[in-house]
Structure formats: structure tokens, C-alpha cells
Amino acid sequence: MAGAGKLVPYGERQRGDLIFWGSAGDYYHVAIYLGNGQIIEAPNPNAPVRIHSIWGAPTGMVGRPSA
């Protein structure tokens, strides 16, 4: 996200924000937040893209891409 947007607290997430799983510098998954607790993601390289409820324990910050 460096230079391409900013990080905001998870509680301030908005549609279009990037939700990360893992730890800073070592993320293993990312999804796009759709609102109402829903994300769009590809669970793994062999699975189709899906809309799903947020699962597990994402990091405490989300990425907000710049326009």
C-alpha cells in the first residue's frame, strides 16, 4: 500500500477497502470489502472468485486505495 493508498483502522473499513490476513510484511491473503461484512475473494489459486462473509482474524488495519 505504500505510495498507493493509506492504512485505516479495521473498524473504519468502507466498500472497496482491502482486507488483509497475516502480519505486516507477511500477508498471506487479501480480499476486497463489499460492505455489510461481505468480501470478494479467491480463496486459493484453484478456486473461483466468491462473495463471502469476513472469516477468521484479519489484521487490525485495512488498505484504502487512492482514487
N, C-alpha and C positions, 0 to 999 in steps of 0.2 A: 504494500500500500504506500510505501514511501514515495512521495512525489506524485502520487496518482489519486490521492484522497486523504481521508483522515480517519482516525480511530475514535469511536464514541462508546460510552458505556452500554453494555448489553441491554439494560433497562430502557435505553433511549432508541432502540432499534426502530427502523422505518422500512417500508417497502423499498426493495432494491438494494438494501444493505447486504454485505457479505458476512455470513456467519461462519466462524472457524472452529474446528476441533483440533486439539493438540495444545502445544505451548508455543510461546513467542519464538519464532525462528524454526520451529519444528512442527508445523501444522500437517496433519495427515488427511484432512478433509475440509472442503469448503462448500457452501450452498448459498443460494440467493434467497433472502427473506421476502415472502409474499404478503405478509400481514396476517393477523389473526392466528398466530402460532404456526403458520404453514411455511414450508420451504420448497424450493425446487432443487433437485439434486440428482446426480448419477451416483448411486450407492457404491458402485465399483466399475472398472472399465468394461466389464462384460454385461452389465445390466442397463436396461433402458432408463432414460431420464424419467423421474416421477415427482409428483407433488405429494408431500408427506408432512406430518406433524414434526416439529422440532423434537429430536431424540437425544438421549444421553446428556452429556455435560459440555456444551460448547464453552469456549473461552469467555471471559468476562468483558471482552471488548468486541465490537463489530467494526468492519470496514465500511466506510461510506465513500463510494467513488465520486469523483468530481464530475460535474457536467461538462 
